[in-house]
């Protein structure tokens, strides 16, 4: 492998990791992802640092938990002073580019990317800020609701399809451009799609792939609102469940649309990987999601929960010289930053001792990752929620809720809370001690509330009068594209051809 390999990061949005037990489940129509899995290390138990878009992505990029990035929710500013994998690679001489979503909030819309090929699909301002001073308040114009389930079906174009079509187009164009050799630096291209995020609407050719799907309904049905744990009830309320009647047909159609959009993404990813192959470029390839989707398990939808469907994500790593195989040890999306740094030969200890993630390369060789930590402090919560995954166990804690302890080996659906089981008292106490050493939840609560209050004031002020948006405006230097009269046509045609001389 090159001392400074090219790197291609393929990111998707809201892809349930339980559907990737060892690459894509065999019933998913995902031949391109299956081929990628065949040459990758597959991390079967990978977890997001936070089961929501902006905090999960900020943690992925920075290798730090939300309590350190201060990206608590989908409207919390990602500070420019926080180094990301893009900064570390760029310091080492890499060209860094992004095509697609990363849900940066704030005026810095690059965060170490030298070039951003598209705008984002979501707003960059503070408008989606939750307010813990008003527990139970729904902000209907931006909160999720169950209309994504009742409205599931077929369409040939949607807001999200328009976006992902553009993301794939610009990613492939960038790969072609990189192949031309005008820049001799190694590159890191991040391609980030918004599917299979709800709404669960798919193009007909993908929808029809799942006409006879054997998995139309969840494995664990909705036990009813009163049987949910306290956070589950908050999520039901946040999703406005009382104003929707969800039938079995609605559930089956929503899941079918979701699976169909996995196949839509598979086509996009296959086309990108084909360009990489056609242009004879070798690269490390990382495939992952920012968080999962409950898909109706226990009656829950979307994310915002530490339960497996929401918090567990697919993670695959293909690198020259790295043998393919399955790793079952729990890992984190925060581990991607130190992994890429190690692959690129970039030492971090002296410049970034604060990183919470750990390189996946030792884990790929059989070493243990240690405890994986998660945090959540956004909509549907009323106080900071934390979780620890170690070995077969998952522990969750929140000042507002009873503790939870699940044995995922014996109880993969997290149906039996063992926190009150005397036989598990020693295990519970070890998790309590680790959580107490890691978090000051009172201080965390105060920091979140102060952040929310500050942002709500700023947002109200900035929307009063002239408004200057922070949304990324992609540059199109039309006078430097194709043929212009400050160029030599003969030089241009030769320099823009790849390969040359064939």
C-alpha positions, 0 to 999 in steps of 0.5 A: 500500500502507498505510504499516502494512499488515496481515500474514498469515504462513502457515507449514507444516512440512517442505514440500520446496521442490523441489516449488515451482519456481515456485509448487506443481508443476503436478501437485500438487492445490493450487489455492489455493496456485497462486492465491496464487503467481499474485499473489506473488513466488516465491523458487525457491531459498529455504533454511532457516537450519537443517533442523530445526523449533525451530532453523529457526523461531527463526532465521526469527523472529529473523533470526539463525543458530542460533549466535547464537540458541543454539537448536541443536536441538529442545530448546534454549531460545529466550531471551526477550531475542532480538527477533523480527519480532513484537517489532519489529512490536509496538513499532511498534503492531501487534497480533501473534497466533499460531495454531499451532506455533512449537516454542518451548522454554523458559518464554517461549511468546510471544516477542512474540506478544500473543496465542497462540490454540492450544497447541503440538503439541510439548513446550516442555521440554528432554526432546529434548536430544541428547548429543554425549558419546554419539555414535551413541546413539539415544533411541528414544522421541523420535528419528525412525524409519522407521515413518513410511514403513512406516505410511503410509496413510489415516486420518480423524483423527490427532494432527496432523489434530486439531491442524491442524483446530484451527489453521485454526479459530482462525485463521479466527475471529481474522480474523473478529474482526479484521474487527469493528474493535474494535482499530484497530491493524494486525495480524500474524497468524501461522498455523502448521500441522504438516502435511505433516510425517510420519507420512505419513497422510492423509484419504481424499479427499486420498489419492485425489487422487493415485491416478494420481500420476506421481511415486510414487518418488524421482528418485534411488534409495537407493544403499545405506548404504555409498554414503552420505556420513558424515552420510547414514550418521549419519542412517540410523543415527539413523532406525533403518534396520536395524530396518525393511525399506523396499519400493518400495510403502512409499516410494510410499505415504509419498510419496502420503500426503505429497502428499495432505497438501499438498492438505489444507493447500491447503484450509485455506489456501484457507479462511483466504484466503477469510475474508480476502477475505470480510471485505474485509481487505487484507494482505501474505501470506507463505507458507513452510515451516520446512524440507523433507523428503527424501522418499526421495531417495538413501534419505534421509527427513525433514530434518536434512540440507543436501541440497536436499530437506531444506534448500530451502523454498517462500517466496512473498510477496504484497503490494499494490504488489509485482509478481508474478514468479519470483526464482531468486537464493538467499535465506533464511527469515531474510530474512522479518524484515527484509522485514516490517519494511521493509513496515511502515516499521520501521527496524532498523539502529539497534535490531537491527544483529545480524540475519543476514537481508536484506530481500527487497524489493531481491531481488524487484526484481532485486538479489542477496541474497549468500551464504546461510548454514545451520547444523546441530548437532542429532540425527544430527550429532557436530559443528557442520555449516555450509553456504553457498549462493552462485550455482550453488554449495553448500559444506558443511563439518564438522570430522568430515566431508570438505568438499562442493562441489556445482554445483547448476546442472549437478548438481541432485541433488548426486550429484558432490562437486567438492571434490577437483576441481582445476578447482574449487580456486579456488571451493573456496578462496573458500568456505573463506575465507568460512566461516573468516571467518564461523565459529569451529567449535571455539568453536561445538562447545564452545558446543553441548556446554556447552548440551547438558550444562546442559540435561540436568542441568536436565531431570533435576532438573525431572522429579524431584518436582512438575513444572510444564510450560512448555507454552502454556495458551491462555486462554479468557475464557468470561465475556467471550464471547458474551452475559453480564449485564455487557453490553448485548445491543443493543450486543453484537449490533451490535458483533459484526456485520460488515459492519454495515448491509447 
